Amino acid sequence: MKIRLWKLCLIAALGIAPFVPAQAASKLIALCYHEVVHNQPPSDPFAVDTRSLVDHLEWLRAHGYTFVGMNDVLAEREGRRPLPEKAVLLTFDDGYRSLYKHVFPILKLYKAPAVVALVGGWLEEAKGAEIPGTRLVREDFLMPEEIREMQASGLIEFANHSHDLHRGILANPQGNVQPAATALRFEGMRYESLADQQRRVATDLARNNATIEKLTGKKPRIMVWPYGSYSQPLLEIARRNGMPITLTLNDGVNERSTPLAELRRVLVDANMTLTDFANEIRVREHEQDGLPPAFTRAMHVSLDQIYDPDPAAQEHKLGQLLDRVLEMGATVVYLQADGDADGDGQPDTVYFPNRHVPMRADLFNRAAWQLRTRAMVQVYASLPLQSFGLADRTMVAAAPGARERRLARELVEDLGASARFTGLLLRDDPGKPALAEPGANVLLELASEQFSTARTYQPEFKSVITVYAGRLGNDGEASRLSDAMAKALPRVDYVELAPASGTPADETWLRQAFAVASASTPQPSRKIVFGLPSRDASGLRALDSRSLARAITTLHTLGAHHIAYTHDEGIDRQPHLATLKRAFSLRSQPER
């Protein structure tokens, strides 16, 4: 391997030696690399070249960062010694052979520990064999003698990256292929059970543990889920297989409170310049939660618009939705998982397999996956807070019984197990808002149970609840809204604040709502999603798109970070795309 001579001289002159931990505990930034190429173009979107890797390491060292290994992380967690003030953990996924050829010599020069995640099934292929699902052959991955040499160095710790889960499996009737660890396999016109899925994963992890132990003499204690796709039950399976530590692709910085089972990493890709890399590190170090401020532009979408008994027509409508979401510049879609099959305005069906409510079509999984992977938006599942008679308005006056709570949880559990999504939005009834009424704590407790259930299956899960407010010109309504916000905000990641049925979202209402929100939380821009109706106060006519655009502009002026509108009726071309996107899209209205 060749590195510029001046860099080698600099390294020698600096006399890089093992780093001594500082006296104060600090944050941990973990970096996720994949292949590292040398004197050739990157082979995939996540490959970097050796020049970039050395630039990254030099920048980190020059700015006071210290390379640590997992033993250092555990020593801090166990109270034996603190981490250095600026700690960085290097990790490399997939076990490319370039790690031995190009990366290992660099790590030895820097005396930098690293974690390398191995896919056992790829290592067991015969020489010359093509690796399924890749354009690579066995020789493109680490060889046994190279693994043993890296292990003997004391710098490299090997992690379990699964034996045969680094691939997709058929996950719905429409043919989507999704991560093998978390998807329920769809085969023979039926889904495998959760129990069968978990047995399949447990068998795989145990097999890969045996493969790695045979190569290194040590069982791995770290799990790295392929594609960063995991759930809480899978974390427990890893723990039972001797791997209580998981390196995720969840973004952000690691505090001492971050669970070892969900350590966050910064994903490094081929397009990241040194300036980009430096900015990423600075954000992790200085911003709240190690993440840049978020700005949301959300569209509420009902699957009733997309559903069609003709599969070809349904696919055409879904394609139209994807195009519209991309063109509108949305960053989030609140995808309604329930439906109103008889058109009476009340939910009576859902779009996912479940135990309790009629399924109109198995559509949510397909739509959510297409939106995430083709429109590149975050997808939140949306359900009514008072669902299908499982949790009705009588709960405000009297606590729901154990049966009602169980049914509500199981409905959300079935949704969470059947699809991948960013979060769950629970909607109050805009015609008869209950969260601003006395006794709303009962509904909020039920919502908390549903959020907790969904979080079991969705990493980085975010919770949202919609609070509706009437005309805020009188003190009574403003006081009710303030009380509802005070109760809801501590329980959720976001509150969507929207006008109740019959209340126009005019400039006066928006300014009054923003004032109430500002009085309810120190940082309303971070916690409040301002929801705008796309129909007029009567609900019968589509709102003029220029009026909706003016409302969005008013919220911009007030300093709102998160803006949504409900519903997008793209099939009827409402709101008008060209009119709205100039105000709505972050590409048209960049916040930073």
Helices and strands as residue ranges (DSSP letters): H 5-14, E 28-33, E 36-37, E 48-49, H 50-62, E 66-67, H 70-77, E 87-93, H 98-98, I 99-103, H 104-110, E 114-118, H 120-123, G 138-140, H 144-152, E 156-160, E 168-170, E 177-179, E 186-187, E 190-191, H 194-216, E 222-223, G 226-228, H 232-240, E 245-246, G 260-262, E 266-267, H 274-286, G 288-290, E 296-302, H 311-328, E 332-336, E 338-339, E 349-350, H 364-373, E 378-384, H 394-397, H 402-418, E 423-427, H 440-455, E 462-469, H 475-488, G 489-491, E 494-499, H 507-520, H 524-527, E 528-533, H 545-558, E 562-566, G 570-572, H 577-584
